[in-house]
């Protein structure tokens, strides 16, 4: 592992933590209307979902050209959504999604994206 990646992780933590901690540190957040409070709680998961969607849908080749990708990752996302909706537990959904990808790649049914 490169020390550059560790420094990047520390920098990203320093930049993103204040916005994530804003809800914990802001006094009077409970006085917001319920609709606004519910909306603010969904901003973080929505941003993470957008980042994850780009990583599942778009791959880049060696030349840096992005292309549309359909692979086992799509199935993993659907498995995660189904299990999360059924069990109301994101952790079980994520574990199942990772298991789908690992099993598909280890058995040769799916290759690593280029």
URDAJO-V761526 format. One record per pair of residues at least 24 apart in sequence whose ideal C-beta (glycine too) atoms are under 7 Angstrom apart, sorted by the first residue. I is the first residue (numbers start at 1). J is the second residue. D is the distance in Angstrom with one decimal. If there is no record, write none. Layout:
# URDAJO-V761526
i->I j->J d->D
i->I j->J d->D
This chain:
# URDAJO-V761526
i->20 j->44 d->6.7
i->59 j->113 d->4.4
i->59 j->114 d->6.4
i->61 j->114 d->5.8
i->69 j->113 d->5.7
i->71 j->110 d->6.0
i->71 j->113 d->6.3
i->72 j->100 d->6.8
i->72 j->101 d->5.7
i->72 j->104 d->4.3
i->72 j->109 d->7.0
i->72 j->110 d->3.8
i->73 j->101 d->6.4
i->75 j->100 d->6.0
i->76 j->100 d->4.5
i->76 j->101 d->4.9
